[in-house]
Amino acid sequence: MAGTTWDVIIVGQGLAGTTLAWHLQEAGQRILIIDTNEAVTSSKIAAGLITPITGMRMVLSWRYDEFLPVARNFYRSIERRTSQLFFNERTAIRLFKSDDEQENWAKRGQRPEYQSRLVVPVSAPLLDPDLAETERGGFAMHAAQLDVAAYLEASRAVLAWEPMKLDWLKDVSINANGVSVGNHQTRLLVSCEGHAATTNPYFSQMPFIAAKGDILTVRFHASVPSLCLHRGIWIAPTADPEIFRIGSTYDWENLDQAPNAAARDDIERRLKEFFRIPYTVLDHKAAVRPIIKESKAYIGLHPEHGRLGFFNGLGSKGSLHAPWYAQQFSDFIVHQTPLPDEINVDRLFVR
Ligand SMILES: Cc1cc2nc3c(=O)[nH]c(=O)nc-3n(C[C@H](O)[C@H](O)[C@H](O)COP(=O)(O)OP(=O)(O)OC[C@H]3O[C@@H](n4cnc5c(N)ncnc54)[C@H](O)[C@@H]3O)c2cc1C
């Protein structure tokens, strides 16, 4: 592939870069992805949960009704293209862990916009009490889960990509026709670098508030149903019915990928507070979620260097948000469809 001319070179093969590459390729663009091919990245270790009601305060996920059908259709189409399965509709159970949560739900849970997300009628009990402490109750919702690592791997086998760590100062040269990237020439070079975008010299103004997250992989020593369980932490199924992922923590100080012993203790303590099944920890990993202020991803072009693009900030909801954002950005690049102002990276530049 050396010396080829491309329409778009994408830097980063995480959820953002991969999903943008598929959309652009579908629109007839010649795409190359450059990626460092690290074993651990935010996307590679993510649990891929897609949940309509989230967080301590049990709020409705932003534009869920708009984003979910786009995500479902997109992942299903890539499953067909790659003959692999990685998108699963799931039931997610939220168990209350305090009086406050029960009271909060009693107020908001009856609203139609919440009721429409719930699995009803809820079978009683919500969950086998031998599995977990369910005394305060909870609710079951329609959710989904992307096997992110499988999606990335299946995509890597089809999309053109090159293992390389791009040095934006040494490898990139902007010229009249586009951008030279090493031996390659492209019309547009897009940063989909996740948290590493904080070191991108062209986008150094972006207000990242990234957060490291630790995640455990465990084997349960009794049968556990393939559903997602939330109670302060979450338990998420994998393709192996005995193996589950458990997470996660938020650390805004130590933005590295070293698994943290205190974070593991915290996850295990919160698991044992309510889950009764013995387990063995098989693996412990950590990575940094690329979060930008307002917890939104941003897309668009550099205001002065219009050959440089940006798609970062997927935060904790990359699996749900990536396909909708990628569609917007692809339509902008290929058809000049204006970007929605609220997610246009242009508004983050201080002038
Ligand atoms: C523990 C944990 C659990 C999570 N669980 C969920 C979940 O359940 N549901 C959910 O939706 N989201 C979850 N997330 C968040 C989700 O992982 C992120 O939204 C998503 O991974 C962000 O993807 P990205 O492509 O922006 O960044 P990344 O995944 O970081 O990808 C960036 C890629 O760019 C490459 N790269 C960077 N710089 C360069 C360069 N200069 N040259 C070449 N390559 C480069 C990197 O190697 C990497 O492959 C979780 C995250 C963590 C850490």
The ligand as an ORCA input file, in Angstrom:
! r2SCAN-3c Opt
* xyz 0 1
  C     -12.981     -0.116     31.356
  C     -13.829      0.485     30.268
  C     -15.114      0.015     30.077
  C     -15.906      0.579     29.083
  N     -17.161      0.073     28.901
  C     -17.959      0.598     27.942
  C     -19.253      0.092     27.731
  O     -19.706     -0.814     28.418
  N     -20.007      0.642     26.731
  C     -19.527      1.654     25.942
  O     -20.229      2.095     25.025
  N     -18.301      2.171     26.135
  C     -17.507      1.675     27.122
  N     -16.268      2.187     27.318
  C     -15.891      3.395     26.568
  C     -15.471      3.062     25.160
  O     -14.470      2.129     25.255
  C     -14.989      4.332     24.437
  O     -16.088      5.167     24.177
  C     -14.323      3.982     23.104
  O     -13.423      2.953     23.265
  C     -13.607      5.145     22.492
  O     -13.139      4.730     21.241
  P     -12.116      5.599     20.396
  O     -12.010      4.977     19.069
  O     -12.492      7.032     20.478
  O     -10.736      5.495     21.208
  P      -9.731      4.262     21.415
  O     -10.445      3.025     21.704
  O      -8.744      4.744     22.427
  O      -9.030      4.090     20.025
  C      -8.014      4.947     19.572
  C      -7.097      4.145     18.664
  O      -6.167      5.032     18.064
  C      -4.861      4.488     18.139
  N      -3.957      5.637     18.104
  C      -3.935      6.691     18.950
  N      -2.984      7.571     18.578
  C      -2.398      7.070     17.467
  C      -1.361      7.527     16.596
  N      -0.736      8.719     16.782
  N      -0.995      6.754     15.551
  C      -1.628      5.577     15.314
  N      -2.635      5.087     16.107
  C      -3.017      5.838     17.155
  C      -4.882      3.709     19.452
  O      -3.871      2.731     19.469
  C      -6.281      3.104     19.415
  O      -6.314      1.895     18.704
  C     -15.423      1.646     28.274
  C     -14.131      2.087     28.460
  C     -13.330      1.526     29.447
  C     -11.921      2.030     29.617
*
